[in-house]
Amino acid sequence: MSQEGEQEQSDRKKYEFRKVIEDLKDYDGSGTQLVTIYVPDDRQISDVVTHVTQEHSEAANIKSKQTRTAVQDALTSIKDRLRYYDTYPPENGLVLFSGAVDTSGGRTEMVTRVLESPPQPVESFRYHCDSDFLTEPLEEMLADKGLYGLIVLDRREANVGWLKGKRIEPVKSASSLVPGKQRKGGQSAQRFARLRLEAIDNFYQEVAGMANDLFVPKRHELDGILVGGPSPTKDEFLDGDYLHHEIQDNVIGKFDVAYTDESGLKDLVDNAEDALADAEVMKDKQQMEEFFKELNAGDLATYGFEQTRKNLMMGAVDRLLISEDLRKDVVTYECPDCGNTDREVFDRRKSTPTHECTECGTEVEATEDDREDAIDHLITIAEQRGTETKFISTDFEKGEQLYNAFGGFAGILRYSTGV
């Protein structure tokens, strides 16, 4: 498989895992009765079964009957699932979740999930029993590659944060006490200038302290640091050796930005395109720039669920662009009277509504079998037609527009279809 094909499969797997994690994080258990087991691929299944059997025996000592029963039921369910595997788990291992989760009205429901072959190898065997499922190790596996430190500052304010893969994460901010250039009455110009320089120096030290606290512990993982702001300020800051020397040596570029609030971090990433040529967010940005170029001056762009789906069915889509933040289901309505098929896209959390047939006006009801994840629906068609799928971050302006203005679905076409 080509590198792009492997990346596409990896992106889809990450999306599928992320959906499951989001569901698992919503579950709560009454007491410590939700069981999570991480199994590396070099751990024999028989060893895991032995461990689960032992935990089941020890759970008999739990004083609360409700918790005891729930934990033992969860372990029994996990043991049943382990029977499907041979000597060792699949590549990269597997993660098992099971337990009685709270539902409405004080009732519980037994939930069991098995995630095979996570994006990164499970490093060690781990058994966890608590009121929540343990998802943090999986979330770390799903984090996009690439770690850059971001600093934007002028003499009024500063913001420090991360570029983690595709995501910009503001972390710390500071406001300065630097006085304006006009001195108050009663002060000599020389004294005012000295006080102002002291205030600027103190502010630069504060900003450097924030950056050092954030970046130094991660210095061996950093791919680089970007600094943005007006020309005099960022130059003074970097030339003044305020940063820790290991951080200073990791600065890969300084860039002019118009704002130094949280939006300035996005401006900094946008302006650092050359320095970030290999970063994931830049690859997303290039896809969206090509899409907007075709949208504004060409005829090889499509957007919206239904139009994109029609072009996919025709085999006309070269790249399918999907917002990473999208969480939608599609419901297929088949009219019993005229045979017409309609589709509607809804938020995943909403129940399935009735629908009025667009051809004959008949009210049509759909079952849960008629409802599926909208992204899975389109990706399945894309794979059948040889179309690449790209998940686009919302952490830059055009990525936000894909989500907000185009419904999260778009495509770059191989040829114009007029659809």
Disulfide bonds with the S-S distance in Angstrom:
none
